[in-house]
Structure formats: structure tokens, C-alpha cells
Amino acid sequence: MAFFGKSQTMGVAAIILGASVLLSRLMGLVRDKVISYYYGAVLESDIYFAAFVVPDFINYLLAGGYFSITLIPLLAGYFGDDEADGWRFFSSVLLWMTAVICLLTVVAEIFAPELAKVAAPGFTPEATERLAYFLRIIMPAQVFFLAGSCMTALLYLRRQFLVPALTPLVYNGLIIGLGLLFIERGMEGFCWGVLAGSFLGNFLLPLLAAVGGGGLRLKLAVFHRGLGSFVLLALPLMLGQSVVVLDEQLLRVFGSLAKEGAVSWLNYARRIMLVPVGVVAQAAGVASYPFLAKLAAEGKSAEFGESLSSALRNTLVFLLPLSVWMILAAEPTVQLIFQQGGFTAADTAVTSLCLRIMLAVVFCWGVQQLIGRAFYAHKDTLTPSITGTVASLACVPLYIWLAKKWGAPGVAVASAFSVALYTAALTLLWRRRRGRAGLAGVGRTLLKAGGLCGIATLAAWPCLWLADLFPERVLLGAFVVLAVSGVVFAGVYLLLGRMFAPDMVRPVLERVGRFVPFLRPAPLPPDSQAP
């Protein structure tokens, strides 16, 4: 395991995690492609997607989605002062988190029928019964997720990002494999794949990496003085369920109030939307956090602000054009990925509309991923949690009203509005408390990138008509539209950026220029630095 135990720099970490998220999202798309091929958007697929509402909520209740964020700063402190004491603290957290999630899992198994009614209030009694069965299969996976998160936090502390990058690939691979193996049993095989993938990918692999990449010296430590600090740091994340972490669950719960297939349409659209979010926004947030936490701990405010500002601007330069082009090409994207077998042209129409709505606020995901971690780096988990809770509660009536009024697209609108509201509130709070530190140049970058995207969209728009050349071959037509429109959009965006905003698009040009020499940016003067 020596290779997996190597430490990485911030840049290498971002590349590793970005590649991991990209492959994971692609595997997620493959998984949903298999589901859509065999089932389309029907009640059976709705039940499967709704089966994750309760397990995911319990995971979030224990701060599972932000476990590493809460644990890493404390681990760094204890290991830095006394390694033996650090292992006692780590062992105590692992013991208690495992005990709590095991208890909650048993309770969820017993009350699965009642929880199923809450997770999907719009389902029929028969559908609710099958949902409870699926829930009982999936629920134990949370034990492996939480225990594995402790190991992953340890690997992040050691700056060993490779194995955490592999875990979602193993997880998704087993879901696909077991789903296909037991496809005759409906969605049940995919549920067993979730359980197997969580054990092998999210628990066993990080455990082996922790042992082989620096050692794992667990101790029998029921109590530790740092346990209270950990609970206080994680408590806001446990009690405050933000729009970001609950977005997927809200889509499923309120999607069940719409017509049959709505949960599936929303899930398919969100799966595509998460590709740019994961590859750019999530990777940037995860990779930057250990370095931001270190700067905050050392009291280097100026360096912290510069790092945050650079991360925000670079994220927007990548994320905004990608999401705008995906809005333009939403329908051929859905056609190419899903429109086969049981997934019809009517399903494509609804899914692509939901996708366009969700993509409109993808840049907000990028902003909140980084600003949220800026708060966490200062050990402030309370502000993002309270803000997210208020935003979530404020948008519940909107979800209910739009779900009944417009169906699946209405739920997508409520989701987009809630994410935008949360991002705006979090950004304003950061500026109010920290001034413009970390936000310098972000608004200007957003306006410039938006202007370039507008021109690139006009240039690529006619490419959509290329699909008419292949009336009988929908998939081929969709592929041609995506390929040509993508090249035109990217070419116009980068060429104009190189001419009128070279400093802004330099991070993109430096990467693209490796493959397209004429797009390489001009060399910087010796006494200057790229932003």
C-alpha cells in the first residue's frame, strides 16, 4: 500500500479528486442508464430512488456528509501535540460514531414501514410496502459509510487523496454489477449493490489504506477530552440540515407528490447536473479545505483571502461556461445518455427541462462549496448550518406548491431557488463578517465569464439543428450536436477570452493549451503572477 500512502500537494490533490469525481459521476450515469434502459421512469425506479431518503437523512444527521470537515482540524491539533493522544481521540470518535449509527440503523429497520410513508407521502400503499423492503436492505450501508469516513478523514489529514478518490468508483461499480446480475428481480439487485459497495469501497478500502499508509493504532478509549469539542463542532451540522445536503432528498420527497415517474425524471436530471458540480466545484472545495484550514489555524489572513479568492475565480471560469453549454445542449445530452429501451422521447422532454432549470444555478454550487469551507476552516460550522436550515424551511412551502402546480419541473424550480437563496445568504454573511477577504475579483469574473458565455451560446445555437439531419438515428444526431456545439462553444469562449480577458481564462488556457498549442496563453512577465 506504499503507493497509496504517498502524500499529494494541493494541485495534485485537486487533479486526483477531480478525476475521481468525473469517473464517479460517469459511473453514476452508467448506473442510471441501466435503470432507465430497463425501467424508464416508472414506479419501480421511483421506489428505488426514494429508498435513499431516510438513510441519507440519517447520514446527514450525523454530519456524515461533512465528517472529514469536522474531524480534520481536531485530528491535526491532537496529532501535532501528542501522537499517542491523537490516536486515543481518533479511537474514541470512531467508537461513538459507530455505536450511534448502529443504534439508528436498528431503529430504522424496525420502523421501516412508517419511515417509508414519510419518505414518499405520495406513494400508494403497495409502493410504500416495497419501499420499506428496499429501505431495510440499504439502511445498514450507513454503518460502513460513517466508520469509513473516520478512516477517510485520517487519510485526508495525511494528504493521501488517492484511496478516497477510488472509493466512489468501487461503490458505483458494485451497484451496477449486482443490479445487472439480479435484474430479473427489479431494483432489488441495485439495493444489494449499495450495501456491498459501501462495505468494500467506503469502509474496507480506506481501512486497508490507513493501515498500509502510515499505520492504524486504535486504542480502547471510550472517553476523551476532545470528544466534547468534536460534538460541539459537528452539532450545528447535525441539527442544521442545509439546502445543499438535503437537495436530493427534497427532490425525492416532493417529487412523490407529482405524477408517477417524477422522482425518476428529477433524479436523472440531477445526476447529469452533478457532473460539473462534482468535477469542478466539489473537487475544488475538498482539495482546498486542508490548505485553507492550515492558513486559518496559522492566522495568515491575507494568504487565506488570496487563496479563497483565487479558488473562487478559477472555479467560476471553469464552471460557468460548462454549465451554460450544458443548458444549451440539455436535450441531446439526455437523449444520448438515457433515451433507449424503456426511456421514451416524452421522458427526455421532461428530464431535459428539469436539467436546464437545475443547471441555471450550478455556479452557485461552486461558490457555496468554497465559502462554506472557508467558514469551516475557521471552525465555524454554526453559520452555514443555521443559514442552510432557515433556507430549507423557507422553501418547503414552495416545493409543495410548485410540485402540485407544475409537477417535476416545479420541484426543479424550487430546488434551484433554494440553492441560489442559500448561496446568496452565505456569501453576504461572509462579506459582513470578513469584509471582502476572499471575494476580491469574484463579481468581475462572473460578469466577464457570463458575457463570454453569452456570445459563445449565440455561436453554438445553430448547431442544435444538426439533429434534423438524422431523423431516424436519434443517438447519432445527439452525439453530433454535442460534439459540434461543444467545440464551437469552447472555441469561441476561449478565443474571445484569450483576446479580451487573458488573465481570467489563463487557468483554462494553461490546461487546454497542452493539447491545443495555439490556445496557449502568452508567457507571464518574470515579475508577475497569474491570479
N, C-alpha and C positions, 0 to 999 in steps of 0.2 A: 504493500500500500504506500510505498515511499513516494511514488509519482503523484498519488492523490493527496499526499501530505504537504506538497510544496506550497509556499505562500505566494500570493499574487499581489501586484500593485493595483492601484485604483483603476487605471486604464485597462489593464488585462482583465481585471475582475468584471468591468463593465462589458467587455467583449464576450467573456465566458458566459456571463449571466444573460446577456442579450441573445447570444446564440442558443442558449438553453431555452429561454422563453419562446424564441421563434420556433424551435423544434417542438417544444411542448404545445404551443398553440396550433401548429400544423397537425400534430398528433391528435389534439382535441378536435380539430376539424375532420380528420380522418374518422375518428370515433363517431362524431355526429353524422358524418357522411354515411357510415354503415347503418346507423339508426334511421336516417332519413330514407335511405335506399329501401330498406325492408319495411319501414312503417310509415314514412312520410311524416305528416303532422296529424296524429290521431290520438285517441285517448290513452293507449298503451304507452306511447312516448311521453305524453303529458304526465302520466303517473310516475314514470321513471325520473323525469326532471324534478317533479315535486317532492320526490323521496329525499332530496338533499336539503330541504328547507330546515327541518329540525336538527339533523346532525351538524350542518354548517352553523346554525344559530348557536348551538351549544359550544362549538369550537370557538366562535367569536366571543361568547360569554366568558370563556376562559382566556381571552386575549390571544387565542391561537394564531390568528392572522398577523398579530404583531408581537408574537412571543419573543423573537430574537431582539426586537427593538427594546423591549423592557428588560431583557436579561443581560444583553451585551455590556451596557455601561457598568452594571454592578459586578459582573464577572471580571471585567477589566480591572476594576478597583481592587477586588479581593485577591485576584491572582497577582496583581502588581505588588501588593503589600506582603502577602504570605501565600505561597502556592498551596501549602497544606490546608490553610484556612479556606482558600478558594475552592478546593475540592470538597470540603465539608459543606460549603454553601451550595455548590452545584448539586451535590447529592441530596441535600435537604429539599431543594426546589423540585428535583426530579421525583423524589418520593411523594411529595404532597400533590403535585400536578397529576401524577399517575393515579394516585388514590382517588382524587376528586373526579377525574374523568371516568374511572371505572365505576364509581358510585352513580354518576349521572347516566352512564350507559345502561346500567341495570334498571334504573328507574324508567328510562325511555323505552326499554324492551318491554317492561310490564305494561306501561300505559300507551303503547304504540297506537291502538285504535283511536284513543281520544286525541292524541297528538296529530294523527292524520287528518282529523276533522278541522283542526286549527290551521294546518299547513296548506290545505286546499279546500276552503269553505264552499267552493262552487261545485265540487265533485259529487257524483251520485253515491249512494250507499255501497254499491258494488265496487265502484272505483276506489272509494275510501278504504274498503277492506283489503284490496290488493296493494294499495299504497302503504298500509300498515305492515303488510308482509315484506315489501321492499325495504321499508324503514328498519325492520328488525335485522335484515341482512347487512345493511350499510352502516348502521349505528356503531358497531364495535370498531370500525375503522378509525374512529376518533381517538381511541386509546393509542393506536400506533402513531397517529398524526402528532398528538401532544408530546408523547415520550420522544418521538423522533425530532421534534422541534428543539428539545433540550440539547440533543447531540448536534443539530444544525447550528444552534447558537454558539456552541463550543468551536465548531469549525469556522464560523464567521470570525470569531474572536482571534483565531489563529491565522485569519486571512487565507483560508483554504476554501476556495469557492467552487472547485471542480465537482466534488461529490454532491453538494447541494444543487448544482446545476443539472446533475444526472437524475436526481430523484423523481422529478415530474415525468421524465421520459420513461422510466421503468413503470411508474404508476399508470400512465396512459396506455403504455404498451400492453400491460396485463388486462386492463379493462377491454381493450379491443380484442385481444386474443381469446379471453374467456367468453366475451359476448358472442363472437363468431362461433366458438366451439359449441355453445348451447343456444344457438339462435332459434332452434325449434321451440324453446321454452319462453319465447317472448323476450322481455327485457330483463328477465331474472339473471341470465348469464352475465350481463353487464354489472349487475349489483354485486355478484360474487367477485367479479374482476376488481371492483373498488376495494373490497376487503383484502384480496390478495395483493393488490398493488400498494395499498397503504402499509402492509406489513413488510413486503420485500423492498419497496422503493423508498418509503418515507421513514421507516424505522431501522430495518436491518442494515441497509447500505450505509447510512450515516453512522450507525453504531460501529460497524467494521472500520470505517474511515477514521473515526475518533480514536479507536484502539491502535490502528496502524499508523496514524499521522501525528503522533505525539503522546499517545498513551491515554488511558482512561482509568483513573484511580478513584473509584467510588468508595464511599465510606458510609457506615451506618450513622446517619446524622438526622434524627427526627426534627430537631430544632436547631436553628442558627440565628444569630442576632440580625443577619441580613435578610432573613425571611420576611420580616415586617416591612423592610424597605422595598422589597420586591412586590409585596402585596399592595403597598401604597402607590407604587409606580404603575402597577398593572390595573389597579382598581378602577381608575377612570375609563380604561379601555374595556374592562369587563362590564361596567354599568352603562357606559355610553356607547351605544351602537350607532355608528355613523352611517350616512348615506352610502359611502363608498363600500364598506364591508357588507352592508345589507342590500345593496342594489340588486344582486342576482336573486336574493330571496324575495324581495318585494315584487320583482317581475313575476316570479312563480306564484306567489300567494294571490296577488291581484289579477294575474293572468287567468287564474282558475275561475274568476268571476265573468270572464268573457266567454266567447263560444269555444267549442271543442277545437283543439289544435292551437289555441292562442299561446299556451305555455311553451309549446314546441317552437312556434314561429319566433317568439321572443328569445328563446334560448339559442336558436340557430343564428339569429341576427347578432346577439350579444357575443357569441363565440367568434364571429368574424371581427366584430368591433374590438375585441380584446387582443387581436394580433398587434396592431400598432401600439395599443396601451402597454402590452407586455414587453414587446421588443424594445420600445424606446422609453416610455415613462417608468414602468416598473423596474426595468434593468437599471436605469439611471438612479432611481431612488434607492434601491438596495445597494448598489455599488458605492454610492456617495455617502451613505449613512455612517459607516465606521470612521471615515475620514472627517466628516462633519462633527461627529461625536468627540473625536480626539481634539479637534480645534476648539470646540466649545469647552471641553474639560481643561484645556491649557489656557483658556481665557484670551485666545487670539481672535478678537472680534473683527478686526479688519480683514484678516485672512479668511475668516468664516464667511463674511459678507461677500468677498470676492469669489470664493468657491461656490457659494449658493447662487449668486448672480450668473456666473459662467455656466453652471449646470442648468439653470432655468432657460437661459438664452439658447444654449446648444440643443436642449430638448425640444424647444419650440421650433427651431429651424428644421429639425428632422420631422417632428410630429405633425406640424400644421400642414405642410404640402402632402404628406402621406395620407392624412385623413381627408383632405379636400378632394384629392384624386379618387379616393375610395368612395366618397359620396357620389361623384360623377359616374363611377363605374359600378355602383352598387348592384344593379340588376344583372349585368353579365357575370359579376362575381358570384352571386347566389346561384345563377344558372349553372355555372361551371362546377361549383362545389357540390350543390345539392340536387339539382333538377334531373333526377333519374329515378327509376323504379317507382316507389310509392309517392315520391315528392313531385307534385304537378306544377304546371305553369301558374295556376292560381295560388299555390303555396309560395312560389317565387315572388309574385306580385306583392303579397302581404309582407313577406320576410324582408324584401329589399326596401320597402317603405320604412319598416321599423329600423332597419340598419341605417338608412340615411339620417333618421332622427337621432339615433344614438351617436353616430359619427360626428354630428354637429358640435358635440361638446367634448370630443376626445382631447383637445388641447387642455381642457380643464382638468382632466385626469392627470396630465403631465405636471401641471402646476401644483395641484394638491399633493401629489406623491412627494414632491421635493419640499414644499413648505411644511407639510405635515411632519416630515422627518427633521426639518430644521427645529420645530418645536420639541420633538423627541430628543434631539441631540442636546438640548438644554434641560433635559429631564422634565419637560412639561408635557405630560400626557393628558392633563386635565382639559386644557383649552381645546385641542382638536376633538376630544370626546364630547364635551358639552356642546360645542358647535355642531358636531355631527348629529347628536341626539335631538337637538332643537330642530335642525333641518329635516331630520327624518320624521319627527312627529308633525311638523308643519305641513309636510307633503302627503301624509296619509289620506286626508280628505280628497286631495287632488287625484291620487291614484284611484280611489273608489269611484269618483265622479267620472273621470275620463275612461276608466275600464268599462263602465256601463254605457257611456255615451259613444265612444269610438272603438271599443274593443282593444285588440292588441296594439294598434298604432297609438291609441290613447294612453296605454300603460307606458309605451316607449317615450311619449312626450313628458309624462310625469317623471319618469326616470331621468331624462335629460335635464329637466328643470331642476330637479333635486340636486344633481351633481353640480350644476352651474351655481346654484344657490350656496351650496356648501363651500365650493372653491372661492367664490367671491367673499364670503364671510370670513373664511380662514385667512385669506390674503389681507383683507382690511385689518384684521386683528393683529397680524404680524407687523404690518406697517405702523399701526398705532403703538405697539409696544417696543418695536425695534427700529422705528423710523424706516428709512429707505434702504437699510442694510440688507443686502441680498436681493434687492429688487431693481437695482440700477440697470437701466437699459432694457428691461424686460418689456415694458409697454411699447417702446420704439421698435424692438424686434418683432413684436406681434403685429404691429401695423405694417412694417415693411414686408414681412413674410406673407401677410394677408394680401397685400397689393400684388405681389408676385404671383401668388396662387390664383388671384382673380384673372390675371392675364393668361396664365397657363391653362386655366379652365376654359376660357374662350377659344384658345388654340386647339385644345383636345376635344372639345364638344362634338365637332363634326365626325370624329372617329366612331361615335356610337352608331352611326348609320351603316357602318361596315357590316353589322349583323344582318342587314337586309340581303346581303349577297349570299347568305347561307340559310335560306328559309327552311330547308329540310334537315339541316345539321346544326342544331341549336348549340351544342357544346363547342363545336369548331368555331362557330360565329362568335360565341362568348370569348373564347380564347384569343381570337384575332383582335377583337375590340379591346380586351385587356392589354394585350401586348403592344398594339399600336398606340392606344391612348396613353399608356404608361410611359412609353418612350417619348412621345410628343410633350406630355405634361412635364416630365422630368427635364427634358432638354430645354424647353422654354424657361422653366423655373431657374435652372442652373445657369443658363447663358445670361439671362437678364440679371440674375444675382451676381454673377461674375463681373458684369459691366457696371451695375449701379449700387450694389451692396456687397462688395467683395469681402469685407471684414465679417459681415454677418454670416455669409454662406461658406466661409473658409472651412469650418469643421466638416461640412458635407463634401466640399470640393477636394479636401485632402484625402478623403476615403474613396470617392468616386474616381479621382484623378489617377489612382493606381491602376485602374482598368481602362479609363478613357483619357489618354495623355493630354489632349487639347483642352480638357477641363481643369487641368491642374492649376491651382492658384499661383499667383506671382509670389516669388520668394519675399519673405519679410525682411525689412532692413535689420542689420545686426543689433541695433539698439532698441528694437521694438518687440512686442509680444502679441500673439493673437489673443483676442478676447476670450 
